[in-house]
Amino acid sequence: MTVEFECRTPLAMPVEEAFARSLDIDVHAASMARSRERAIGGVTSGSIGLGEEVTWRAWHFGVPIRMTSRITELEAPHWFVDEQVRGPFRSFRHEHAFVADGNGTLMIDHVVFEAPLGGLGRAAEAFIGPHLVRLIERRNAYLGNGPVPEGR
């Protein structure tokens, strides 16, 4: 079964800045400090670009997870897509869109994924989906405001 969700986040910054911050490996790692996420392969710092890969290592649900994703589409400063090439999901696609909105940017994250392991994976999707929404909300809050309070 495929799981799909969207997060819409207003950011008080120009589209170009929101786009650049979203492609920055160091900003992403800082926003995910709570899950000890760090880049361990491919592009490990600075900005990632079209066709480039990053391998992340993080802890989720008390388990170390490793995932390699590639930027498969990019149209600066309005759109990019990262997709899993190796990792825990049967498939994982994350579309990032940036739309000028008044004095800022509306950032739209559209995620489509499928867990592995057949029926067992489908059962896990009920937990993974909401967990991913919280991770993206945390990352987006960090993008717009810097560090996120621990309670979120």
Secondary structure in CASP SS format (residue, H / E / C, confidence):
PFRMAT SS
TARGET T0000
AUTHOR 0000-0000-0000
METHOD secondary structure of the structure
MODEL  1
M C 1.00
T C 1.00
V E 1.00
E E 1.00
F E 1.00
E E 1.00
C E 1.00
R E 1.00
T E 1.00
P E 1.00
L E 1.00
A C 1.00
M C 1.00
P C 1.00
V H 1.00
E H 1.00
E H 1.00
A H 1.00
F H 1.00
A H 1.00
R H 1.00
S H 1.00
L C 1.00
D E 1.00
I H 1.00
D H 1.00
V H 1.00
H H 1.00
A H 1.00
A H 1.00
S H 1.00
M C 1.00
A H 1.00
R H 1.00
S H 1.00
R C 1.00
E C 1.00
R E 1.00
A E 1.00
I E 1.00
G E 1.00
G E 1.00
V C 1.00
T C 1.00
S C 1.00
G C 1.00
S E 1.00
I C 1.00
G C 1.00
L C 1.00
G C 1.00
E C 1.00
E E 1.00
V E 1.00
T E 1.00
W E 1.00
R E 1.00
A E 1.00
W E 1.00
H E 1.00
F C 1.00
G C 1.00
V E 1.00
P E 1.00
I E 1.00
R E 1.00
M E 1.00
T E 1.00
S E 1.00
R E 1.00
I E 1.00
T E 1.00
E E 1.00
L E 1.00
E E 1.00
A C 1.00
P C 1.00
H C 1.00
W E 1.00
F E 1.00
V E 1.00
D E 1.00
E E 1.00
Q E 1.00
V E 1.00
R E 1.00
G C 1.00
P C 1.00
F C 1.00
R C 1.00
S E 1.00
F E 1.00
R E 1.00
H E 1.00
E E 1.00
H E 1.00
A E 1.00
F E 1.00
V E 1.00
A E 1.00
D E 1.00
G C 1.00
N C 1.00
G E 1.00
T E 1.00
L E 1.00
M E 1.00
I E 1.00
D E 1.00
H E 1.00
V E 1.00
V E 1.00
F E 1.00
E E 1.00
A C 1.00
P C 1.00
L C 1.00
G H 1.00
G H 1.00
L H 1.00
G H 1.00
R H 1.00
A H 1.00
A H 1.00
E H 1.00
A H 1.00
F H 1.00
I H 1.00
G H 1.00
P H 1.00
H H 1.00
L H 1.00
V H 1.00
R H 1.00
L H 1.00
I H 1.00
E H 1.00
R H 1.00
R H 1.00
N H 1.00
A H 1.00
Y H 1.00
L H 1.00
G H 1.00
N H 1.00
G C 1.00
P C 1.00
V C 1.00
P C 1.00
E C 1.00
G C 1.00
R C 1.00
END
